[in-house]
Amino acid sequence: MDEKLVATCQMFLVPATILFAALAVATTEALKTLLCIVGVLVSTAWLYRLYRWTGLSDADQHTAFALAYIFFAAATIAAVVHFRLWHKEWKGRGWTGFLDSLK
C-alpha cells in the first residue's frame, strides 16, 4: 500500500476512533448528536481527500474508499438516531424545552 495513503488514512482514522470513544461516554443526546455530526464532517473531508487523490492503484483506492464509506455510513446513521432521540426530549416544549435539553 502507498505510504502516503496509509498516512492519510491514519490521519482520519485516529479522530474517527476518538469520536466513537467520546460517543460511548457522552451523557446527553445533544452531545451525542454533536459528536456524530463532527464524525460526518470528518468522514466527508476524508472522502473529499480520496476523490482528489490521483495515481492510486485500484486495490489501494478500493480499500481507502471502503474505510471512509464505512465510517461515513456509521456516523450518518448514528447522527440521525441520536438527533431523533434528542428531539424526543424537547419535542412540543418549544424553545425552552430545547434549551433545557442542552443541559
Secondary structure as the mmCIF struct_conf table of DSSP 4:
data_model
#
loop_
_struct_conf.conf_type_id
_struct_conf.id
_struct_conf.beg_label_comp_id
_struct_conf.beg_label_asym_id
_struct_conf.beg_label_seq_id
_struct_conf.end_label_comp_id
_struct_conf.end_label_asym_id
_struct_conf.end_label_seq_id
HELX_RH_AL_P HELX_RH_AL_P1 GLU A 3 VAL A 25
BEND BEND1 THR A 28 THR A 28
HELX_RH_AL_P HELX_RH_AL_P2 GLU A 29 ARG A 52
BEND BEND2 GLY A 55 GLY A 55
HELX_RH_AL_P HELX_RH_AL_P3 ASP A 58 TRP A 90
TURN_TY1_P TURN_TY1_P1 LYS A 91 GLY A 92
BEND BEND3 ARG A 93 ARG A 93
HELX_RH_AL_P HELX_RH_AL_P4 GLY A 94 SER A 101
TURN_TY1_P TURN_TY1_P2 LEU A 102 LEU A 102
#
